[in-house]
Amino acid sequence: MFFSRGMKEGKQLTAKYTYAVITTKEEVNSKHGTSMKTDLEPDTFRPNLSESSDLLQPEQIEKLAKHLPPRTIGYPWTLAFSTAKHGMSIKSLYRAMAGQDTPVLMVIKDSDGQIFGALASDPFKVSDGFYGTGETFLFTFCPEFEVFKWTGDNMFFIKGDMDSLAFGGGGGEFGLWLDGDLYHGRSHSCKTFGNHTLSKKEDFYVQDIEIWCFE
């Protein structure tokens, strides 16, 4: 029956048949394409780590990754320093930074079990004054996740010497400060980042530190 009508109507039926096939393909391709797009979307904020972190949970890593400088996206996180492996020494910290040329993420866990830290635009080093760029920021998970970006008020980003490492300034206070033994620290509001105290108390004791680079 269908074959007979096809012979009689000729071009008209062919046109209808062709149209139906095209429509079907478009619908299938559209559905298939959507599926493929979803499957192929990169996990932009799920970075690969060279090894598991002892301080950060997967969801915390994803939250931090969303705020990292664009030039770090797509690069795996490599653990460059940890107090568990290298000891509580700022000399060891600087030594581990030698040869690095990417931003570095410092994660601190204090004796209260709180997690906070800083993203530094440049690897840590001994410096005569402050260095770094507006990519630098402070963060805390105490009690909830917050990021404190550069306010533009001053350029007191990072300062390091053999006795301490500091982030932010203005008003006579550092946003985050660690002593040379990487044991005692202090956090205070500062003009550079407009942050509040990152830890529960202004003065805290370090339990562990991890520093990640992106390469």
N, C-alpha and C positions, 0 to 999 in steps of 0.2 A: 504493500500500500504506500509506504513512504517512498520507495524507489519509483513507483509509477508517478506520483506527484512531482518528484524531482525531475523526471523526464519531461513532464508537461510544462512546468513553470520555469524551468531552466535557470536563467540569470537571477531572477527574483529570489528563488529559493536558495541559490548559491550565496547570494549576498547576505541573506538572513542567516544562513549556516555559518558563514565566515564571521559574521558579527558576533554570533553566539560563542564561537571558539575564542575570539579575541577577548571578549568580556570575561570568559572563564579563566583564561590565562592571567589576565590582569588581577583578578581577584586572588588567584592562587599565589601569584608572584608577590602581591601586596602582603598577603598573610605570611608567606614564607620569608619575605624580606624583613618584615617586622620582627619575626622570630630570630632571624639571623642577626639583626642589629642588636637585639637584646642580649643574645648570646655572646656577641663579639665586643660589647662595650667593655673597655678596660676598667679594672678595679683601681681607679685612680688613687683612691684614698686607702688602699690596702697594700702598703709597701712590703717588699720582701726584706726580711731581716737575715743577716749573715748567721745569726744564732738567736735563740729566744732571749727575751728580756726577763730579768729577774724582778724588775720593778714595775713595768708597764703591762697592763692587761690588753688584749687585742682591741677592745673597744676604745681604750685610751689612746692607743697608737693611731687608730683611724681618726679620732678627734684632733689629735695633734697634726696629723698629716695634712688636714684641710687648711692649716694655717702656715705651712712651710713655704718659703720662697719658691716661686715658679721654677727656678733653675735647679731645684732639688727633685722635682717630680720625675718619676720614672727611674730614678737611681735607687739601688738597694741600700738599706741602712746597714752600715758596718760598725760593729762595736770597736771603738778605738781605745777606750779606757774604761776600766771599772775598778772600784776600790777593792772588790772581792778578788780580782786578779793581780792588780798592780800595787795595792796597798794605799794607805791613807797618807799620801805625800803629794804636795803640789809640784815638787820637782819631777816626780814620775808622771804627773799629769802633763806638764809642759813637754816632757820627753816624748810622750805618746802623740803629742800634737805636731811634732817635727815632721815636715814633709806633707802635711795635710794642706789642701787648698780649697776645701769646701766649707760651707756653713757647718756648724756643729751643734748638736742638741744635748744639753746637759740636763739629766734627770736626777733629782735628789729625793731620797726617802729619809725622813728624819726619825728620831727616836719615838715620836708619837704615831708613826706609821703613815704620815701624810706625804703625798707626792706633789712636787712642784719643781720649777727649774727655769731654764732660759734657752732660747734659740739664739746663738751668736752668729752674726754674719761672717765672721772670720774665726779661724782656729785660735785657741787661747795661746797667749805668748806673754813674755815679760815686756812691759812697755813703759815709756817715760810718762805717758799721759793716756787719755782715753783714745780708743780707736773703734772702728766698726762703722756700720751704716744703719739706716732706718729699717733694714730687714730684721734687725735684732728685736726680740720681744721676750717678755716674761710670761709665765703661765703657772696655774695652780689647779689642783683637783681638790682643794681644801676650802670649803666642803664640796663645792661643785666646780666643774670645769670652767675656767675663765682664762682668756688670753688678753694681755696688756701690750698693745702695739705702741710704737713711737708716737708721742704727742706732737712732736715738732718743737717743743719748748726749748730743748737744748740738745747737744750731741754727746752727752756723757753715756756712751753705750757700754763699753767694756774697758776695764783697766786691770792689768795684771802685774804683780811683782812677786818676789820670792816669799813674801809674807802673807799675801792675800790675793783674792780674785773678786772683782766687784762688777756689778751691773747697775747702770742708772745712777742718777745723782740729781743734785739741786736741793737747796734748803738744808744742806749739811748732812743729808742721809742718803745711803745707797738703797736701791730697790732690793738688791740681793748681794750679800757679802759672805765670803768664806775665808777662814783663816788658813795659814800655810800648812797646817796639819790635816786640813779637810775634815775637821772634827767639829769645830764650833762655827756656827753661822748666824746671820742676822738678816731680817727682812723688814723693810720699812717702806711706807709710801714715798714715792719720788716723782719729780716733775718730768723726768725723761719718758716714763711710761704711764704715769697717772694711775699706778697700781695701788691696791691696798696690801696689807701684810700678807705674804704668800703662805706662811705657816700659821699654826694656831697661835703661837706666841712670837713676839719679835725676835727673841733669842731662841735658837734651837740647836740640837745636837744631831750631827749627821750619822745615819746608820749605814747608808750605801749611796754611791754615786755611779751612774753610767753616762758615758759620753758617746754619742753616735755621730758618725759622719756619713756623707752621701756620695758613694762612688761605686 
